[in-house]
Amino acid sequence: MATVKSDIEIAREAKMKPIMEVGKALGIPEKDLIPYGHTKAKVHLDYINTLSSKKDGKLILVTAISPTPAGEGKTTTTVGLGDGLNRIGKKAMVCLREPSLGPCFGMKGGAAGGGYAQIVPMEDINLHFTGDFHAITSAHNLLSAMIDNHIYWGNELGIDTRRVTWRRVMDMNDRALREIVCSLGGVANGYPREAGFDITVASEIMAILCLSTSIEDLERRIGQIVIGAKRDKGQILAKDIKAPGAMTVLLKDALMPNLVQTLENNPAFVHGGPFANIAHGCNSVMATKAGLKLADYVVTEAGFGADLGAEKFFDIKCRKAGLTPAATVIVATIRALKMHGGVAKEELKKENTEALKKGMVNLGRHIENMKKFGVPIAVAINHFVTDTDADIEVIRSFCKEHGVEAFKCTHWAEGGKGTEALAKHVAELADRSSVQFKPIYGEDMPLWEKIKTIAREIYRADDIVADKSVRDQLRSYESQGYGKFPICMAKTQYSFSTDPNLKGAPINHIVPIREVRLSAGAEFIVVVCGDIMTMPGLPKAPSAEVIGLDAKGQIAGLF
C-alpha cells in the first residue's frame, strides 16, 4: 500500500517558479515586484494604482458549512478551484488570508491548503512570511504606548484613564493577558490602570489594513480610531494623539499585497488575516481588487462557516469596497455533515447514511442563507477516501432539491484535475448576468435592528437580548454619527447559535449580546456574543509542544 505523503512533504517537493516569472505571467513588470527571497514578493502600490482603468474579472467566494473537528477544507478547496479554473483554460488567481501564529502553535495547524492543493512556500506563509503581522502588531502597540505616554506627560487632552478602550495585541494565544493592570512600579512607570491584550488578528489595525484602498485611506482610517474618552465622555481619537503618521510608516510595506503561487504555479495573493469569529474574516481589499484587474476570475475565501465569514464578506467587505461577487461555493465534507448528524469523531470512517441525512440540515441552512444575498451557489464536496458513492449521491440529491448542483472534488489528491467539473460550472455561473447581489440589511437601519436581522435571518434566532447599557451604547454610537456602520458579529464558529455544542441547524434560540465595541477606523461595530474571546487560549496539549527542528534542520510538527 502506497504511503500517503504529508502536506509538508508534498510542499517540499514542489517545483516552484521564481516569483518574477509568476508576476510576469500576470503582466506585472519586474520593477514593480519587491522580492522577499526567490518565491514571494510584494506588489508595489504605484503599479496597483495604474490598474484602475482595466476591466474587473469575476469574483468567486468560497465558504463552508459550520466547522467541526472533522474538517471542511475551505482553503484547500479555494486553491483547488483556482487551479481547476486555470486547468480548463481560464485566467484565474486565488486571494487568501495570511495565517496567524496563534492557531499554528495552538491547535489548528497551518493554513495554506493541503495535499496537492496548496500555496507555497507553505512554511514561510505559516510563520513570519513577509512580516505583515509583525508590522500590524507594532503599529497597534505604538498607539498604545503613545496613549500612556500622553497621560504620563501631563495628559493635555484630559483622557479619563478609566475610559481608555484601546488595548494591546500580540499574535499568539495567551489567556493570561486578556485582562491586565499596566504601569505598576511607581511614579516613573506612569499611572496604573486596567488594560488587556487581544490577538493581532482581532486588532482594529488588521481590519483597517484589510479594508483600506490606498495609503491615504489607511492613514485617514487610523486617525478615526477612537482610543478612549474624557471625563465628560467626549471622544479621543488617534489623530488627537498625533499617532497616524508614524503608524502609517510602520504599515506602508504591509499594505502591499503578497504574491506567491500554488503547487501548479498559478498566482496567489496572500494578504491580511482577520479572524472570522472575532473580526470580519476576509483578505485585503487591496489584494482582491488588484486580483480582479489582473485575472478573469478571482477565487477568494471567507473564514469559518457561511454564517460568519460569508455574511461579513457580503455585508462588510463587498458593501464597503463596492465589490459584486459573481458566484458562491459552499464547501462540505461527508465527515463533517455526519458530525452535525450526531456521529462521534472516532466513528466517522463508518458509513452512516441516516446520520448524514440528519446532518444535511446544516448544509441546507447555509444554502438558504446564501440565496438571500442574490448570488448563484454551487456546493463542493471535499472528498475523503472513506466517502462512499452512496454518501455522495445523498448530498447531490439533497442539493438538487435546494436548486443547486453539488460536485465531488478530489483536489487534495489530484490538484486542479480534481475540480475540473466544479470549475466549469462555477465559471458558467459567474459568466451569467443574472447576479442581483444585495446585503442582508440596509445601512440606514438602526444598529439594534441590524444585529437582530443577522440573528434572525442568518442564525435563525428568535431574538437578541442585551443589558440596557449595551442598548444605550448603540444609541450613543448612532448619536455620534456611526449609525450607518455595518455589524461585525463576534460569535462561536461551531454553531448557528452562541452555544458551540448545538450542531446542525438549531432554531428557537436567543442570541445574547455581551458587549459592543466601536471600530471607527475600520468603520464597523463589533458585537460580542456569548463567551467569545478576542484573545484565545492554548489547548491543554498545544501544537507548540511537538514543533521543532529535525536532524536535517527542517521544521517538524507544524503541519
C-alpha positions as CSV (number, residue, x, y, z in Angstrom):
1,M,0.0,0.0,0.0
2,A,1.4,3.4,-1.1
3,T,2.4,5.7,1.8
4,V,0.4,8.9,1.9
5,K,2.6,11.9,1.8
6,S,2.1,14.7,4.4
7,D,1.2,18.2,3.3
8,I,4.7,19.4,4.2
9,E,6.4,16.6,2.2
10,I,4.3,17.5,-0.8
11,A,5.1,21.2,-0.4
12,R,8.9,20.5,-0.1
13,E,8.8,18.5,-3.4
14,A,7.1,21.4,-5.2
15,K,8.9,22.8,-8.3
16,M,8.3,26.5,-7.7
17,K,8.9,29.1,-10.3
18,P,10.9,32.2,-9.5
19,I,8.4,34.7,-8.3
20,M,9.4,37.1,-11.0
21,E,8.1,34.6,-13.6
22,V,4.8,34.3,-11.7
23,G,4.4,38.0,-11.8
24,K,5.4,38.2,-15.4
25,A,2.6,35.8,-16.3
26,L,0.2,38.3,-14.7
27,G,1.7,41.1,-16.6
28,I,3.4,42.7,-13.6
29,P,6.7,44.3,-14.6
30,E,9.8,43.1,-12.7
31,K,10.5,46.6,-11.4
32,D,7.1,46.6,-9.6
33,L,7.8,43.4,-7.7
34,I,9.6,43.7,-4.4
35,P,11.1,40.2,-3.8
36,Y,11.3,38.6,-0.4
37,G,13.7,35.8,-1.5
38,H,13.0,33.9,-4.7
39,T,9.5,32.6,-4.1
40,K,7.5,35.5,-2.7
41,A,7.2,39.2,-3.4
42,K,5.1,42.3,-2.7
43,V,3.4,44.2,-5.5
44,H,4.2,47.9,-5.4
45,L,1.3,50.2,-4.7
46,D,2.3,52.5,-7.6
47,Y,1.7,49.7,-10.0
48,I,-1.6,48.7,-8.5
49,N,-2.7,52.3,-8.9
50,T,-2.1,52.0,-12.7
51,L,-4.7,49.2,-12.9
52,S,-7.8,51.3,-12.3
53,S,-8.8,51.6,-16.0
54,K,-8.7,47.8,-16.5
55,K,-11.9,45.7,-16.6
56,D,-12.7,43.7,-13.5
57,G,-12.8,39.9,-13.6
58,K,-15.4,37.7,-11.8
59,L,-15.2,37.4,-8.0
60,I,-16.0,33.9,-6.6
61,L,-16.4,33.4,-2.9
62,V,-15.6,30.0,-1.3
63,T,-17.3,29.5,2.1
64,A,-18.3,26.4,4.1
65,I,-20.7,24.6,6.4
66,S,-20.3,25.2,10.1
67,P,-16.8,23.8,11.1
68,T,-16.3,20.6,13.1
69,P,-13.2,18.7,14.3
70,A,-13.7,16.6,11.2
71,G,-12.5,19.4,9.0
72,E,-14.1,21.0,5.9
73,G,-11.1,22.1,3.8
74,K,-12.2,25.6,2.7
75,T,-8.7,26.9,1.9
76,T,-7.8,23.6,0.2
77,T,-10.9,23.9,-2.0
78,T,-10.2,27.6,-2.8
79,V,-6.7,26.7,-4.0
80,G,-8.0,23.6,-5.8
81,L,-10.8,25.6,-7.6
82,G,-8.2,28.3,-8.7
83,D,-6.0,25.6,-10.1
84,G,-9.1,23.9,-11.7
85,L,-10.1,27.1,-13.4
86,N,-6.6,27.5,-14.9
87,R,-6.6,23.9,-15.9
88,I,-9.8,24.4,-18.1
89,G,-8.2,27.4,-19.8
90,K,-9.3,30.3,-17.6
91,K,-7.0,33.0,-16.3
92,A,-7.6,32.7,-12.6
93,M,-5.9,33.5,-9.3
94,V,-6.7,33.0,-5.7
95,C,-6.8,35.6,-2.9
96,L,-6.3,34.2,0.6
97,R,-5.7,35.4,4.2
98,E,-2.4,35.1,5.9
99,P,-2.3,32.6,8.8
100,S,-2.0,33.7,12.4
101,L,0.8,32.3,14.6
102,G,-1.7,31.7,17.4
103,P,-3.6,28.8,15.8
104,C,-0.3,27.4,14.3
105,F,1.1,26.9,17.7
106,G,-2.3,26.2,19.3
107,M,-4.5,23.5,17.7
108,K,-5.5,24.4,14.1
109,G,-2.2,24.0,12.4
110,G,-1.1,25.6,9.1
111,A,-3.5,27.4,6.8
112,A,-2.0,27.1,3.3
113,G,-4.3,24.4,1.9
114,G,-3.4,20.7,1.9
115,G,-2.4,17.8,-0.2
116,Y,-1.9,18.8,-3.8
117,A,-4.0,21.9,-3.4
118,Q,-1.6,24.2,-1.5
119,I,0.0,27.6,-1.8
120,V,3.8,27.7,-1.4
121,P,6.2,28.3,0.2
122,M,3.9,27.0,2.9
123,E,6.4,27.1,5.8
124,D,7.1,30.8,5.1
125,I,3.4,31.6,4.7
126,N,2.5,29.9,8.0
127,L,5.3,31.6,10.0
128,H,6.7,35.1,9.6
129,F,6.0,35.4,5.8
130,T,6.8,39.0,4.8
131,G,6.3,40.5,8.2
132,D,2.9,41.9,7.8
133,F,1.5,40.7,11.1
134,H,4.6,42.0,12.9
135,A,4.1,45.4,11.3
136,I,0.4,45.4,12.4
137,T,1.3,44.4,15.9
138,S,4.0,47.1,16.1
139,A,1.7,49.8,14.7
140,H,-1.1,48.9,17.1
141,N,1.2,48.8,20.1
142,L,2.8,52.1,19.1
143,L,-0.6,53.7,19.6
144,S,-0.9,52.0,23.0
145,A,2.5,53.4,24.0
146,M,1.6,56.9,22.8
147,I,-1.6,56.9,24.8
148,D,0.1,56.0,28.0
149,N,2.9,58.4,27.2
150,H,0.5,61.2,26.7
151,I,-1.1,60.5,30.1
152,Y,2.3,60.3,31.7
153,W,3.4,63.7,30.4
154,G,0.6,65.8,31.8
155,N,-2.5,64.4,29.9
156,E,-3.1,67.6,28.0
157,L,-6.2,66.1,26.3
158,G,-7.7,65.2,29.6
159,I,-8.0,61.4,28.8
160,D,-10.0,59.6,31.5
161,T,-7.8,56.7,32.3
162,R,-10.9,54.7,33.3
163,R,-12.2,55.1,29.8
164,V,-9.2,54.1,27.7
165,T,-10.7,51.5,25.3
166,W,-7.5,50.8,23.2
167,R,-6.0,47.5,24.2
168,R,-2.7,45.9,23.2
169,V,-2.2,43.0,20.9
170,M,0.2,40.1,20.1
171,D,0.0,37.4,17.5
172,M,-0.1,34.4,19.9
173,N,-2.7,32.8,22.1
174,D,-2.1,33.9,25.7
175,R,-5.1,33.8,28.0
176,A,-3.1,35.3,30.9
177,L,-3.0,38.6,29.0
178,R,-6.7,39.0,28.5
179,E,-7.1,41.3,31.5
180,I,-4.0,43.1,33.0
181,V,-3.0,46.0,35.1
182,C,-0.3,48.1,33.5
183,S,2.0,50.9,34.6
184,L,2.7,49.4,38.0
185,G,6.0,50.0,39.8
186,G,5.9,53.6,40.9
187,V,5.6,57.1,39.5
188,A,8.3,56.7,36.9
189,N,6.2,54.0,35.1
190,G,3.0,56.1,34.8
191,Y,-0.5,55.8,36.2
192,P,-1.7,52.3,36.9
193,R,-4.9,51.3,35.1
194,E,-6.7,48.2,33.8
195,A,-5.9,47.1,30.3
196,G,-5.6,43.9,28.3
197,F,-4.4,42.1,25.1
198,D,-6.3,40.9,22.1
199,I,-4.8,38.6,19.4
200,T,-3.3,40.6,16.5
201,V,-5.9,39.2,14.0
202,A,-8.6,40.9,16.2
203,S,-6.8,44.2,16.1
204,E,-8.7,47.1,14.5
205,I,-5.4,47.9,12.7
206,M,-5.7,44.5,11.0
207,A,-9.3,45.3,9.9
208,I,-8.2,48.8,8.8
209,L,-5.4,47.4,6.7
210,C,-7.6,44.9,5.1
211,L,-10.3,47.4,4.2
212,S,-8.1,50.3,3.1
213,T,-8.0,51.2,-0.6
214,S,-4.8,53.3,-0.6
215,I,-2.0,54.6,1.7
216,E,-4.0,57.8,2.2
217,D,-7.2,55.9,3.1
218,L,-5.1,53.8,5.6
219,E,-3.8,57.0,7.4
220,R,-7.3,58.5,7.3
221,R,-8.8,55.4,8.9
222,I,-6.1,55.2,11.6
223,G,-6.8,58.8,12.5
224,Q,-10.5,58.0,13.1
225,I,-9.8,55.3,15.7
226,V,-11.5,56.1,19.0
227,I,-9.0,55.3,21.7
228,G,-11.0,56.4,24.8
229,A,-12.9,59.3,26.3
230,K,-12.6,62.3,28.5
231,R,-14.3,62.7,31.8
232,D,-17.2,64.4,30.1
233,K,-17.3,61.3,27.8
234,G,-16.1,63.3,24.7
235,Q,-14.2,61.1,22.3
236,I,-10.4,60.9,22.0
237,L,-9.2,59.9,18.5
238,A,-5.8,58.5,17.4
239,K,-5.2,61.7,15.4
240,D,-5.5,63.7,18.7
241,I,-2.6,61.7,20.0
242,K,-0.7,62.5,16.7
243,A,-0.1,58.8,16.0
244,P,-1.4,58.2,12.4
245,G,1.8,59.3,10.6
246,A,4.2,57.1,12.5
247,M,1.7,54.2,12.4
248,T,1.3,54.5,8.6
249,V,5.1,54.4,8.2
250,L,5.2,51.1,10.0
251,L,2.4,49.8,7.8
252,K,3.5,51.2,4.4
253,D,5.0,47.9,3.2
254,A,2.4,45.7,4.9
255,L,-0.3,47.4,2.7
256,M,1.3,45.9,-0.4
257,P,-0.2,42.6,-1.4
258,N,2.0,39.5,-1.2
259,L,2.3,37.4,-4.4
260,V,3.1,33.6,-4.1
261,Q,2.0,30.6,-6.1
262,T,0.1,27.3,-5.9
263,L,1.7,23.9,-6.3
264,E,0.6,24.2,-10.0
265,N,2.5,27.5,-10.3
266,N,-0.7,29.6,-10.6
267,P,-0.6,33.0,-9.0
268,A,-2.0,33.7,-5.5
269,F,-2.3,36.8,-3.4
270,V,-2.0,36.1,0.4
271,H,-2.6,39.3,2.3
272,G,-4.2,40.3,5.6
273,G,-5.8,37.9,8.0
274,P,-8.6,39.0,10.4
275,F,-10.3,36.0,12.1
276,A,-14.0,35.5,11.2
277,N,-15.3,34.6,14.6
278,I,-13.9,37.8,16.3
279,A,-13.3,40.0,13.2
280,H,-14.5,40.2,9.6
281,G,-12.6,37.2,8.2
282,C,-11.6,38.3,4.7
283,N,-8.3,39.0,2.9
284,S,-7.5,42.6,2.0
285,V,-9.5,44.8,-0.4
286,M,-6.2,45.8,-2.0
287,A,-5.3,42.2,-2.9
288,T,-8.9,41.4,-4.1
289,K,-9.2,44.5,-6.2
290,A,-5.8,44.1,-7.7
291,G,-6.6,40.4,-8.5
292,L,-9.8,41.4,-10.3
293,K,-7.7,43.6,-12.6
294,L,-5.0,41.0,-13.2
295,A,-7.2,37.9,-13.8
296,D,-10.5,37.0,-15.3
297,Y,-11.6,35.0,-12.2
298,V,-10.6,35.6,-8.6
299,V,-11.3,32.9,-6.1
300,T,-11.3,34.1,-2.5
301,E,-12.5,32.7,0.8
302,A,-14.2,33.9,4.0
303,G,-13.4,32.4,7.3
304,F,-15.2,29.6,9.1
305,G,-18.8,28.9,8.2
306,A,-21.0,31.0,5.9
307,D,-23.0,32.3,8.9
308,L,-19.8,34.2,9.9
309,G,-17.3,34.6,7.1
310,A,-19.7,34.8,4.1
311,E,-22.1,37.1,5.9
312,K,-19.3,39.5,6.8
313,F,-17.8,39.2,3.3
314,F,-21.1,40.4,1.8
315,D,-22.3,42.8,4.4
316,I,-18.9,44.4,5.3
317,K,-16.2,43.9,2.6
318,C,-18.4,43.9,-0.5
319,R,-20.5,46.8,0.8
320,K,-17.6,48.9,1.8
321,A,-15.4,48.1,-1.2
322,G,-18.1,48.2,-3.9
323,L,-17.5,44.6,-4.9
324,T,-20.1,42.4,-6.7
325,P,-19.5,38.7,-6.2
326,A,-20.4,36.5,-9.2
327,A,-20.7,33.1,-7.5
328,T,-20.6,31.4,-4.1
329,V,-19.2,27.9,-3.4
330,I,-20.2,26.2,-0.2
331,V,-17.7,23.5,0.9
332,A,-18.9,20.5,2.8
333,T,-17.5,17.1,3.7
334,I,-19.4,13.9,4.4
335,R,-17.4,13.5,7.7
336,A,-18.4,17.0,9.0
337,L,-22.1,16.5,8.0
338,K,-22.2,13.2,9.9
339,M,-20.8,15.0,12.9
340,H,-23.7,17.5,12.5
341,G,-25.9,14.4,12.5
342,G,-24.6,13.3,15.8
343,V,-21.7,10.9,15.0
344,A,-18.6,11.0,17.2
345,K,-15.3,11.8,15.5
346,E,-13.9,8.3,16.1
347,E,-16.9,6.7,14.3
348,L,-16.7,8.9,11.1
349,K,-15.0,6.2,9.0
350,K,-18.1,4.1,9.1
351,E,-20.9,4.6,6.6
352,N,-23.9,6.1,8.3
353,T,-26.4,7.4,5.8
354,E,-29.0,8.2,8.4
355,A,-26.6,10.5,10.3
356,L,-25.5,12.1,7.1
357,K,-29.1,12.9,6.2
358,K,-29.7,14.3,9.6
359,G,-26.6,16.5,9.4
360,M,-27.6,17.8,5.9
361,V,-29.8,20.3,7.7
362,N,-26.6,22.4,8.4
363,L,-25.7,22.5,4.7
364,G,-29.4,23.3,3.8
365,R,-29.4,26.2,6.2
366,H,-26.3,27.7,4.7
367,I,-27.7,27.3,1.1
368,E,-30.9,29.0,2.1
369,N,-29.0,31.8,3.8
370,M,-26.6,32.4,0.9
371,K,-29.6,32.6,-1.5
372,K,-30.7,35.7,0.4
373,F,-27.7,37.7,-1.0
374,G,-28.7,37.1,-4.6
375,V,-25.5,35.3,-5.7
376,P,-25.5,31.9,-7.6
377,I,-24.4,28.9,-5.5
378,A,-22.6,25.7,-6.0
379,V,-21.6,23.0,-3.5
380,A,-18.1,21.4,-3.4
381,I,-18.0,18.0,-1.7
382,N,-14.4,17.9,-0.4
383,H,-13.7,14.2,-0.9
384,F,-12.1,11.9,1.7
385,V,-11.1,8.3,1.0
386,T,-13.7,7.0,3.4
387,D,-16.6,8.6,1.4
388,T,-18.9,6.2,-0.4
389,D,-20.7,6.7,-3.7
390,A,-24.0,6.3,-1.8
391,D,-23.0,9.2,0.5
392,I,-22.0,11.4,-2.4
393,E,-25.4,10.7,-4.0
394,V,-27.3,11.7,-0.8
395,I,-25.6,15.1,-0.9
396,R,-26.2,15.6,-4.7
397,S,-29.9,14.7,-4.4
398,F,-30.3,17.0,-1.3
399,C,-28.6,19.9,-3.1
400,K,-30.7,19.3,-6.3
401,E,-33.9,19.7,-4.1
402,H,-32.5,23.0,-3.0
403,G,-31.9,24.1,-6.6
404,V,-28.1,23.9,-6.6
405,E,-25.6,21.5,-8.0
406,A,-23.0,19.6,-5.9
407,F,-19.7,18.3,-7.2
408,K,-17.3,15.6,-5.9
409,C,-13.9,17.3,-5.6
410,T,-10.7,15.4,-5.3
411,H,-8.3,18.3,-5.3
412,W,-6.5,17.1,-2.1
413,A,-5.3,14.1,-4.0
414,E,-5.3,15.4,-7.6
415,G,-4.9,19.2,-7.5
416,G,-6.7,21.1,-10.2
417,K,-7.7,18.0,-12.1
418,G,-9.9,17.1,-9.2
419,T,-12.0,20.3,-9.5
420,E,-12.5,20.5,-13.3
421,A,-16.2,19.8,-13.2
422,L,-16.8,22.3,-10.4
423,A,-14.6,24.9,-12.2
424,K,-16.6,24.6,-15.4
425,H,-19.9,25.0,-13.5
426,V,-18.7,27.9,-11.4
427,A,-17.3,29.7,-14.5
428,E,-20.7,29.3,-16.1
429,L,-22.5,30.7,-13.0
430,A,-20.0,33.6,-12.8
431,D,-20.4,34.5,-16.5
432,R,-24.2,34.8,-16.3
433,S,-25.6,38.3,-15.9
434,S,-28.3,37.3,-13.5
435,V,-26.5,38.2,-10.3
436,Q,-28.6,40.6,-8.2
437,F,-26.3,40.9,-5.2
438,K,-27.6,42.7,-2.1
439,P,-26.5,42.9,1.5
440,I,-28.9,41.4,4.1
441,Y,-29.7,44.8,5.7
442,G,-29.7,48.4,4.7
443,E,-27.1,50.9,6.0
444,D,-29.8,53.2,7.3
445,M,-31.4,50.6,9.6
446,P,-30.8,51.2,13.3
447,L,-27.8,49.3,14.8
448,W,-30.0,47.2,17.1
449,E,-32.2,46.2,14.1
450,K,-29.1,45.3,12.0
451,I,-28.0,42.9,14.8
452,K,-31.5,41.5,15.1
453,T,-31.7,41.0,11.3
454,I,-28.4,39.0,11.2
455,A,-29.6,36.9,14.2
456,R,-33.0,36.1,12.7
457,E,-32.2,35.8,9.0
458,I,-28.8,34.1,9.3
459,Y,-28.7,32.4,12.7
460,R,-32.5,31.8,12.8
461,A,-32.7,33.0,16.4
462,D,-36.0,34.1,17.9
463,D,-34.5,37.3,19.2
464,I,-31.4,39.0,20.6
465,V,-31.0,40.2,24.2
466,A,-28.7,42.7,25.9
467,D,-28.4,44.7,29.1
468,K,-29.7,48.3,29.0
469,S,-26.0,49.5,29.0
470,V,-25.4,47.8,25.6
471,R,-28.6,49.3,24.0
472,D,-27.6,52.7,25.4
473,Q,-24.2,52.3,23.9
474,L,-25.6,51.5,20.5
475,R,-27.8,54.6,20.7
476,S,-24.8,56.6,21.7
477,Y,-22.9,55.4,18.6
478,E,-25.8,56.5,16.4
479,S,-25.9,60.0,18.0
480,Q,-22.1,60.2,17.3
481,G,-22.6,59.6,13.6
482,Y,-21.8,55.9,13.5
483,G,-25.3,54.6,12.8
484,K,-24.6,53.7,9.1
485,F,-21.8,51.3,10.1
486,P,-22.2,47.6,9.3
487,I,-22.1,45.0,12.1
488,C,-19.2,42.6,12.7
489,M,-20.5,39.7,14.9
490,A,-18.1,38.1,17.3
491,K,-19.6,34.6,17.9
492,T,-18.6,31.0,18.1
493,Q,-18.0,29.4,14.7
494,Y,-19.2,26.0,15.7
495,S,-22.9,26.6,15.7
496,F,-25.6,28.9,14.3
497,S,-26.4,29.7,17.9
498,T,-24.0,31.0,20.6
499,D,-23.7,27.6,22.1
500,P,-20.9,25.7,20.3
501,N,-22.4,22.3,21.3
502,L,-25.6,22.9,19.3
503,K,-24.8,21.3,15.9
504,G,-27.0,21.0,12.8
505,A,-29.4,23.9,12.3
506,P,-30.8,25.0,15.7
507,I,-33.9,27.2,15.9
508,N,-35.8,28.9,18.8
509,H,-32.6,30.1,20.4
510,I,-31.7,33.6,21.8
511,V,-28.5,35.5,20.9
512,P,-27.1,37.3,24.0
513,I,-25.1,40.4,23.3
514,R,-22.4,40.8,25.9
515,E,-20.8,44.0,24.7
516,V,-20.4,46.2,21.7
517,R,-17.2,47.8,20.5
518,L,-16.7,50.7,18.1
519,S,-14.2,50.2,15.3
520,A,-14.4,53.8,13.9
521,G,-11.3,53.3,11.7
522,A,-12.5,50.0,10.2
523,E,-15.9,51.6,10.1
524,F,-18.0,48.8,11.7
525,I,-19.4,47.9,15.1
526,V,-18.1,44.7,16.8
527,V,-20.9,42.9,18.6
528,V,-19.6,40.3,21.1
529,C,-22.0,37.4,21.7
530,G,-21.9,34.7,24.3
531,D,-18.5,33.6,25.7
532,I,-16.4,34.5,22.6
533,M,-12.9,35.7,23.4
534,T,-10.8,38.2,21.4
535,M,-7.7,36.6,23.0
536,P,-7.9,32.8,22.5
537,G,-6.1,30.5,24.9
538,L,-3.9,27.5,24.1
539,P,-5.4,24.0,24.4
540,K,-4.2,21.5,27.1
541,A,-1.7,20.0,24.7
542,P,-0.8,22.8,22.2
543,S,0.9,22.1,18.9
544,A,3.8,24.0,20.2
545,E,4.8,21.0,22.3
546,V,5.7,19.0,19.2
547,I,7.1,21.7,16.9
548,G,10.8,21.8,16.4
549,L,13.7,21.3,14.0
550,D,14.6,17.8,12.9
551,A,18.1,16.3,12.3
552,K,18.2,18.0,8.9
553,G,17.3,21.4,10.3
554,Q,13.8,21.3,8.8
555,I,10.7,22.3,10.7
556,A,8.8,19.3,12.1
557,G,5.4,19.1,13.8
558,L,3.9,22.4,12.4
559,F,1.8,20.7,9.7
